[in-house]
Amino acid sequence: MEPIEINAGTYYLRALRSDDRVDDRPALADGGIADPDYIAQRARQWAEETHYSWAVCEPTTGEMLAEVGLDTGTAEVTGWARSGHDEALATAMSAVRRFAASVLG
């Protein structure tokens, strides 16, 4: 499956990126994730339909505030937020739970 963007009202959710336009690696490092293959791994998981993940972003700047993941086997929703962005995480987790209910049943 191709990554799906989700509009969560005050935030938007998109696939993790590291390209010439958007680089989520600094935000991931703030979250303690320094694996250079992390973004590619998340893309593979989307393609394999084993785990879906989203960068939770501020809509005007595109800054990544948190990450939410959905295990497609268990429908478990997990996530983490950069310091001071717990509200973004909570909002995104709720949106991903609704997505899971409609897509995974």
VMD Tcl script that builds the backbone (N, CA, C; Angstrom):
set m [mol new atoms 315]
animate dup $m
set s [atomselect $m all]
$s set {name element resname resid chain x y z} {
  {N N MET 1 A 0.843 -1.172 0.000}
  {CA C MET 1 A 0.000 0.000 0.000}
  {C C MET 1 A 0.891 1.239 0.000}
  {N N GLU 2 A 0.483 2.226 -0.736}
  {CA C GLU 2 A 1.167 3.517 -0.719}
  {C C GLU 2 A 0.781 4.258 0.559}
  {N N PRO 3 A 1.695 5.024 1.133}
  {CA C PRO 3 A 1.352 5.802 2.332}
  {C C PRO 3 A 0.169 6.728 2.075}
  {N N ILE 4 A -0.670 6.827 3.077}
  {CA C ILE 4 A -1.886 7.631 3.003}
  {C C ILE 4 A -1.751 8.798 3.965}
  {N N GLU 5 A -2.058 10.000 3.489}
  {CA C GLU 5 A -2.064 11.172 4.355}
  {C C GLU 5 A -3.410 11.252 5.069}
  {N N ILE 6 A -3.356 11.747 6.295}
  {CA C ILE 6 A -4.564 11.890 7.101}
  {C C ILE 6 A -4.648 13.327 7.593}
  {N N ASN 7 A -5.801 13.945 7.423}
  {CA C ASN 7 A -6.048 15.269 7.980}
  {C C ASN 7 A -6.636 15.057 9.364}
  {N N ALA 8 A -5.895 15.493 10.381}
  {CA C ALA 8 A -6.366 15.322 11.759}
  {C C ALA 8 A -6.784 16.662 12.359}
  {N N GLY 9 A -7.331 17.527 11.543}
  {CA C GLY 9 A -7.785 18.827 12.033}
  {C C GLY 9 A -6.631 19.806 12.175}
  {N N THR 10 A -6.143 19.977 13.384}
  {CA C THR 10 A -5.070 20.939 13.632}
  {C C THR 10 A -3.696 20.411 13.216}
  {N N TYR 11 A -3.620 19.158 12.829}
  {CA C TYR 11 A -2.363 18.542 12.406}
  {C C TYR 11 A -2.632 17.725 11.150}
  {N N TYR 12 A -1.578 17.453 10.403}
  {CA C TYR 12 A -1.734 16.520 9.300}
  {C C TYR 12 A -0.685 15.432 9.434}
  {N N LEU 13 A -1.038 14.265 8.968}
  {CA C LEU 13 A -0.188 13.088 9.075}
  {C C LEU 13 A 0.244 12.677 7.679}
  {N N ARG 14 A 1.538 12.428 7.535}
  {CA C ARG 14 A 2.096 12.034 6.247}
  {C C ARG 14 A 3.200 11.017 6.484}
  {N N ALA 15 A 3.654 10.401 5.417}
  {CA C ALA 15 A 4.763 9.450 5.513}
  {C C ALA 15 A 6.025 10.186 5.956}
  {N N LEU 16 A 6.899 9.469 6.635}
  {CA C LEU 16 A 8.197 10.027 7.006}
  {C C LEU 16 A 8.986 10.314 5.741}
  {N N ARG 17 A 9.790 11.393 5.775}
  {CA C ARG 17 A 10.530 11.783 4.575}
  {C C ARG 17 A 11.940 12.240 4.917}
  {N N SER 18 A 12.805 12.051 3.955}
  {CA C SER 18 A 14.151 12.614 3.978}
  {C C SER 18 A 14.563 12.779 2.526}
  {N N ASP 19 A 14.249 13.936 1.981}
  {CA C ASP 19 A 14.562 14.206 0.578}
  {C C ASP 19 A 14.978 15.668 0.435}
  {N N ASP 20 A 15.020 16.159 -0.794}
  {CA C ASP 20 A 15.479 17.524 -1.021}
  {C C ASP 20 A 14.482 18.588 -0.566}
  {N N ARG 21 A 13.260 18.189 -0.216}
  {CA C ARG 21 A 12.245 19.149 0.234}
  {C C ARG 21 A 11.951 19.060 1.721}
  {N N VAL 22 A 11.936 17.852 2.272}
  {CA C VAL 22 A 11.584 17.639 3.678}
  {C C VAL 22 A 12.554 16.640 4.283}
  {N N ASP 23 A 13.037 16.945 5.483}
  {CA C ASP 23 A 13.953 16.037 6.166}
  {C C ASP 23 A 13.493 15.856 7.615}
  {N N ASP 24 A 12.954 14.689 7.896}
  {CA C ASP 24 A 12.453 14.392 9.242}
  {C C ASP 24 A 13.540 13.885 10.181}
  {N N ARG 25 A 14.751 13.680 9.693}
  {CA C ARG 25 A 15.813 13.112 10.539}
  {C C ARG 25 A 16.113 13.931 11.791}
  {N N PRO 26 A 16.148 15.275 11.752}
  {CA C PRO 26 A 16.377 16.021 12.996}
  {C C PRO 26 A 15.271 15.788 14.038}
  {N N ALA 27 A 14.030 15.724 13.598}
  {CA C ALA 27 A 12.925 15.466 14.524}
  {C C ALA 27 A 13.018 14.049 15.082}
  {N N LEU 28 A 13.376 13.095 14.233}
  {CA C LEU 28 A 13.549 11.721 14.709}
  {C C LEU 28 A 14.665 11.655 15.744}
  {N N ALA 29 A 15.742 12.382 15.511}
  {CA C ALA 29 A 16.842 12.409 16.480}
  {C C ALA 29 A 16.367 12.979 17.809}
  {N N ASP 30 A 15.489 13.994 17.771}
  {CA C ASP 30 A 14.905 14.526 19.013}
  {C C ASP 30 A 14.127 13.452 19.759}
  {N N GLY 31 A 13.571 12.511 19.013}
  {CA C GLY 31 A 12.823 11.405 19.605}
  {C C GLY 31 A 13.696 10.211 19.959}
  {N N GLY 32 A 15.009 10.369 19.811}
  {CA C GLY 32 A 15.929 9.289 20.160}
  {C C GLY 32 A 16.160 8.269 19.062}
  {N N ILE 33 A 15.736 8.585 17.845}
  {CA C ILE 33 A 15.876 7.656 16.725}
  {C C ILE 33 A 16.992 8.158 15.815}
  {N N ALA 34 A 18.113 7.443 15.827}
  {CA C ALA 34 A 19.278 7.862 15.042}
  {C C ALA 34 A 19.626 6.871 13.930}
  {N N ASP 35 A 18.848 5.822 13.779}
  {CA C ASP 35 A 19.106 4.806 12.763}
  {C C ASP 35 A 19.020 5.435 11.371}
  {N N PRO 36 A 20.094 5.413 10.578}
  {CA C PRO 36 A 20.054 6.036 9.254}
  {C C PRO 36 A 19.103 5.343 8.276}
  {N N ASP 37 A 18.691 4.121 8.568}
  {CA C ASP 37 A 17.786 3.359 7.704}
  {C C ASP 37 A 16.324 3.453 8.165}
  {N N TYR 38 A 16.053 4.215 9.210}
  {CA C TYR 38 A 14.728 4.225 9.822}
  {C C TYR 38 A 13.624 4.624 8.835}
  {N N ILE 39 A 13.830 5.705 8.104}
  {CA C ILE 39 A 12.800 6.174 7.176}
  {C C ILE 39 A 12.583 5.160 6.062}
  {N N ALA 40 A 13.658 4.589 5.541}
  {CA C ALA 40 A 13.534 3.560 4.498}
  {C C ALA 40 A 12.824 2.320 5.045}
  {N N GLN 41 A 13.111 1.971 6.290}
  {CA C GLN 41 A 12.444 0.830 6.921}
  {C C GLN 41 A 10.945 1.074 7.017}
  {N N ARG 42 A 10.571 2.264 7.431}
  {CA C ARG 42 A 9.143 2.590 7.533}
  {C C ARG 42 A 8.477 2.534 6.154}
  {N N ALA 43 A 9.172 2.979 5.103}
  {CA C ALA 43 A 8.620 2.902 3.744}
  {C C ALA 43 A 8.429 1.446 3.319}
  {N N ARG 44 A 9.399 0.596 3.638}
  {CA C ARG 44 A 9.264 -0.841 3.315}
  {C C ARG 44 A 8.064 -1.453 4.039}
  {N N GLN 45 A 7.865 -1.060 5.293}
  {CA C GLN 45 A 6.744 -1.600 6.052}
  {C C GLN 45 A 5.404 -1.192 5.437}
  {N N TRP 46 A 5.316 0.033 4.919}
  {CA C TRP 46 A 4.099 0.429 4.207}
  {C C TRP 46 A 3.905 -0.489 2.996}
  {N N ALA 47 A 4.961 -0.678 2.214}
  {CA C ALA 47 A 4.870 -1.495 0.995}
  {C C ALA 47 A 4.496 -2.940 1.313}
  {N N GLU 48 A 5.020 -3.454 2.424}
  {CA C GLU 48 A 4.730 -4.828 2.841}
  {C C GLU 48 A 3.409 -4.944 3.603}
  {N N GLU 49 A 2.817 -3.794 3.949}
  {CA C GLU 49 A 1.566 -3.713 4.704}
  {C C GLU 49 A 1.672 -4.392 6.063}
  {N N THR 50 A 2.828 -4.225 6.731}
  {CA C THR 50 A 3.018 -4.788 8.067}
  {C C THR 50 A 2.923 -3.735 9.161}
  {N N HIS 51 A 3.268 -2.510 8.817}
  {CA C HIS 51 A 3.237 -1.417 9.796}
  {C C HIS 51 A 3.083 -0.107 9.028}
  {N N TYR 52 A 2.101 0.673 9.409}
  {CA C TYR 52 A 1.914 1.985 8.796}
  {C C TYR 52 A 2.395 3.027 9.802}
  {N N SER 53 A 3.090 4.039 9.327}
  {CA C SER 53 A 3.570 5.078 10.230}
  {C C SER 53 A 3.368 6.447 9.600}
  {N N TRP 54 A 3.224 7.437 10.470}
  {CA C TRP 54 A 2.992 8.797 10.021}
  {C C TRP 54 A 3.826 9.775 10.829}
  {N N ALA 55 A 4.337 10.771 10.133}
  {CA C ALA 55 A 4.894 11.941 10.796}
  {C C ALA 55 A 3.705 12.847 11.095}
  {N N VAL 56 A 3.582 13.272 12.329}
  {CA C VAL 56 A 2.516 14.183 12.733}
  {C C VAL 56 A 3.085 15.590 12.589}
  {N N CYS 57 A 2.475 16.392 11.734}
  {CA C CYS 57 A 3.078 17.668 11.351}
  {C C CYS 57 A 2.202 18.873 11.655}
  {N N GLU 58 A 2.885 19.968 11.919}
  {CA C GLU 58 A 2.254 21.270 12.040}
  {C C GLU 58 A 1.916 21.706 10.616}
  {N N PRO 59 A 0.670 22.066 10.339}
  {CA C PRO 59 A 0.275 22.270 8.945}
  {C C PRO 59 A 0.909 23.472 8.240}
  {N N THR 60 A 1.267 24.520 8.941}
  {CA C THR 60 A 1.800 25.690 8.236}
  {C C THR 60 A 3.286 25.574 7.922}
  {N N THR 61 A 4.030 24.840 8.762}
  {CA C THR 61 A 5.476 24.712 8.536}
  {C C THR 61 A 5.879 23.325 8.045}
  {N N GLY 62 A 5.042 22.329 8.279}
  {CA C GLY 62 A 5.379 20.951 7.929}
  {C C GLY 62 A 6.313 20.300 8.924}
  {N N GLU 63 A 6.616 20.999 10.020}
  {CA C GLU 63 A 7.529 20.460 11.032}
  {C C GLU 63 A 6.950 19.203 11.679}
  {N N MET 64 A 7.768 18.156 11.766}
  {CA C MET 64 A 7.359 16.914 12.408}
  {C C MET 64 A 7.381 17.097 13.923}
  {N N LEU 65 A 6.230 16.840 14.546}
  {CA C LEU 65 A 6.083 17.004 15.988}
  {C C LEU 65 A 6.054 15.676 16.729}
  {N N ALA 66 A 5.628 14.619 16.024}
  {CA C ALA 66 A 5.452 13.306 16.642}
  {C C ALA 66 A 5.420 12.255 15.540}
  {N N GLU 67 A 5.415 11.002 15.970}
  {CA C GLU 67 A 5.244 9.886 15.033}
  {C C GLU 67 A 4.204 8.942 15.609}
  {N N VAL 68 A 3.318 8.482 14.740}
  {CA C VAL 68 A 2.305 7.504 15.124}
  {C C VAL 68 A 2.459 6.300 14.217}
  {N N GLY 69 A 2.339 5.108 14.810}
  {CA C GLY 69 A 2.441 3.884 14.040}
  {C C GLY 69 A 1.256 2.975 14.282}
  {N N LEU 70 A 0.933 2.186 13.278}
  {CA C LEU 70 A -0.165 1.218 13.345}
  {C C LEU 70 A 0.364 -0.135 12.923}
  {N N ASP 71 A 0.377 -1.087 13.845}
  {CA C ASP 71 A 0.748 -2.468 13.525}
  {C C ASP 71 A -0.455 -3.093 12.839}
  {N N THR 72 A -0.301 -3.483 11.591}
  {CA C THR 72 A -1.445 -3.987 10.832}
  {C C THR 72 A -1.905 -5.369 11.271}
  {N N GLY 73 A -1.041 -6.100 11.953}
  {CA C GLY 73 A -1.432 -7.424 12.438}
  {C C GLY 73 A -2.281 -7.373 13.695}
  {N N THR 74 A -1.966 -6.449 14.577}
  {CA C THR 74 A -2.667 -6.363 15.866}
  {C C THR 74 A -3.591 -5.157 15.967}
  {N N ALA 75 A -3.473 -4.215 15.041}
  {CA C ALA 75 A -4.198 -2.942 15.047}
  {C C ALA 75 A -3.792 -2.062 16.232}
  {N N GLU 76 A -2.633 -2.354 16.835}
  {CA C GLU 76 A -2.141 -1.537 17.942}
  {C C GLU 76 A -1.581 -0.224 17.406}
  {N N VAL 77 A -1.990 0.870 18.046}
  {CA C VAL 77 A -1.523 2.194 17.674}
  {C C VAL 77 A -0.532 2.655 18.751}
  {N N THR 78 A 0.651 3.047 18.309}
  {CA C THR 78 A 1.687 3.510 19.222}
  {C C THR 78 A 2.247 4.829 18.697}
  {N N GLY 79 A 2.987 5.521 19.543}
  {CA C GLY 79 A 3.597 6.750 19.074}
  {C C GLY 79 A 4.468 7.407 20.117}
  {N N TRP 80 A 5.118 8.452 19.699}
  {CA C TRP 80 A 5.954 9.260 20.579}
  {C C TRP 80 A 5.883 10.707 20.073}
  {N N ALA 81 A 6.162 11.628 20.978}
  {CA C ALA 81 A 6.119 13.047 20.615}
  {C C ALA 81 A 7.392 13.742 21.054}
  {N N ARG 82 A 7.768 14.739 20.289}
  {CA C ARG 82 A 8.852 15.610 20.707}
  {C C ARG 82 A 8.383 16.391 21.937}
  {N N SER 83 A 9.309 16.845 22.710}
  {CA C SER 83 A 8.997 17.573 23.937}
  {C C SER 83 A 8.024 18.727 23.658}
  {N N GLY 84 A 6.947 18.764 24.458}
  {CA C GLY 84 A 5.957 19.823 24.336}
  {C C GLY 84 A 4.871 19.583 23.314}
  {N N HIS 85 A 4.850 18.403 22.706}
  {CA C HIS 85 A 3.882 18.150 21.631}
  {C C HIS 85 A 2.982 16.944 21.920}
  {N N ASP 86 A 2.668 16.729 23.180}
  {CA C ASP 86 A 1.798 15.609 23.557}
  {C C ASP 86 A 0.396 15.750 22.973}
  {N N GLU 87 A -0.091 16.970 22.836}
  {CA C GLU 87 A -1.426 17.178 22.264}
  {C C GLU 87 A -1.463 16.718 20.803}
  {N N ALA 88 A -0.404 17.006 20.067}
  {CA C ALA 88 A -0.330 16.560 18.670}
  {C C ALA 88 A -0.373 15.039 18.602}
  {N N LEU 89 A 0.356 14.389 19.498}
  {CA C LEU 89 A 0.365 12.925 19.534}
  {C C LEU 89 A -1.022 12.377 19.839}
  {N N ALA 90 A -1.683 12.920 20.850}
  {CA C ALA 90 A -3.015 12.432 21.225}
  {C C ALA 90 A -4.014 12.604 20.084}
  {N N THR 91 A -3.985 13.759 19.432}
  {CA C THR 91 A -4.887 14.014 18.305}
  {C C THR 91 A -4.620 13.037 17.164}
  {N N ALA 92 A -3.348 12.826 16.861}
  {CA C ALA 92 A -2.976 11.923 15.770}
  {C C ALA 92 A -3.334 10.477 16.084}
  {N N MET 93 A -3.114 10.055 17.315}
  {CA C MET 93 A -3.444 8.667 17.679}
  {C C MET 93 A -4.937 8.411 17.519}
  {N N SER 94 A -5.740 9.387 17.875}
  {CA C SER 94 A -7.189 9.248 17.706}
  {C C SER 94 A -7.545 9.122 16.223}
  {N N ALA 95 A -6.922 9.934 15.381}
  {CA C ALA 95 A -7.187 9.866 13.935}
  {C C ALA 95 A -6.746 8.526 13.354}
  {N N VAL 96 A -5.612 8.014 13.801}
  {CA C VAL 96 A -5.120 6.728 13.294}
  {C C VAL 96 A -6.012 5.588 13.780}
  {N N ARG 97 A -6.534 5.686 14.973}
  {CA C ARG 97 A -7.489 4.649 15.443}
  {C C ARG 97 A -8.724 4.620 14.545}
  {N N ARG 98 A -9.229 5.784 14.156}
  {CA C ARG 98 A -10.377 5.830 13.242}
  {C C ARG 98 A -10.005 5.237 11.888}
  {N N PHE 99 A -8.804 5.572 11.399}
  {CA C PHE 99 A -8.310 5.001 10.150}
  {C C PHE 99 A -8.242 3.472 10.260}
  {N N ALA 100 A -7.691 2.979 11.347}
  {CA C ALA 100 A -7.554 1.531 11.550}
  {C C ALA 100 A -8.922 0.843 11.542}
  {N N ALA 101 A -9.896 1.459 12.202}
  {CA C ALA 101 A -11.231 0.878 12.255}
  {C C ALA 101 A -11.850 0.788 10.859}
  {N N SER 102 A -11.605 1.786 10.026}
  {CA C SER 102 A -12.208 1.767 8.699}
  {C C SER 102 A -11.427 0.900 7.704}
  {N N VAL 103 A -10.115 0.826 7.856}
  {CA C VAL 103 A -9.294 0.077 6.891}
  {C C VAL 103 A -9.083 -1.383 7.315}
  {N N LEU 104 A -8.826 -1.586 8.609}
  {CA C LEU 104 A -8.545 -2.942 9.073}
  {C C LEU 104 A -9.756 -3.666 9.627}
  {N N GLY 105 A -10.809 -2.910 9.902}
  {CA C GLY 105 A -12.035 -3.527 10.408}
  {C C GLY 105 A -12.046 -3.755 11.889}
}
mol reanalyze $m
mol bondsrecalc $m
mol representation Tube
mol addrep $m
